[in-house]
């Protein structure tokens, strides 16, 4: 899909499906459970381990970062950043 800039040039609009995107489908019960950790900081409830490197991660990372620490998550989903 393209958009126009102010000066009328066509630019390609980024899709949520482009490289560097992470999306997950959740049922309503899963969503209710995960919403408890949505606004948590990355250092709260450090009771879990990264699924890649095994370091301690927060409940937020477990629920919202595919069970990975920030470093592993960014490496997998945002490799160019």
C-alpha positions in Angstrom: 0.0 0.0 0.0 1.4 3.4 -0.8 0.8 6.8 0.7 1.6 10.3 -0.5 4.0 12.6 1.2 3.2 16.3 1.6 5.1 17.1 -1.6 3.1 14.4 -3.5 5.7 11.6 -3.7 4.6 8.0 -3.3 6.0 6.1 -0.3 5.5 2.5 0.6 3.6 2.2 3.9 5.1 -0.3 6.3 2.9 -3.2 7.1 2.6 -4.9 10.5 3.7 -8.0 8.6 7.0 -6.5 7.5 10.4 -7.6 8.8 10.9 -6.7 12.4 7.2 -7.3 13.4 6.0 -9.5 16.2 2.4 -10.5 16.5 0.7 -13.2 18.4 -2.9 -14.5 18.4 -4.5 -14.9 21.8 -7.9 -16.2 23.0 -9.9 -14.1 25.3 -8.9 -16.0 28.5 -5.2 -15.8 27.5 -5.6 -12.1 26.9 -7.1 -11.6 30.4 -4.2 -13.5 32.0 -1.5 -11.7 30.0 -3.0 -8.2 30.6 -1.9 -8.4 34.2 1.7 -8.1 33.1 1.3 -5.6 30.2 2.3 -2.5 32.1 4.9 -4.2 34.3 8.5 -3.1 34.0 11.2 -5.3 32.6 12.6 -6.0 36.1 9.4 -7.0 37.9 8.6 -10.6 38.9 12.0 -11.9 37.6 10.8 -15.5 38.1 11.3 -16.8 34.6 14.2 -17.7 32.2 14.7 -16.6 28.6 13.8 -19.4 26.2 17.0 -18.7 24.2 19.8 -17.8 26.6 18.3 -18.9 29.9 19.0 -15.6 31.9 16.3 -14.4 34.3 13.5 -12.5 32.7 10.4 -10.7 34.0 6.8 -11.8 33.8 6.3 -9.0 31.2 8.9 -10.5 28.9 7.5 -14.0 29.4 4.1 -12.8 28.3 4.9 -10.1 25.8 8.3 -10.9 24.4 7.8 -14.5 23.4 9.4 -15.7 26.6 12.8 -14.0 25.7 15.0 -11.4 27.3 15.1 -8.1 25.5 18.4 -8.9 23.8 17.3 -12.3 22.4 13.9 -10.8 21.4 15.4 -7.9 19.6 18.0 -10.2 17.9 15.2 -12.4 16.6 12.5 -9.8 15.6 14.5 -6.6 15.0 17.9 -7.8 13.8 18.9 -4.6 12.0 18.3 -2.3 15.0 
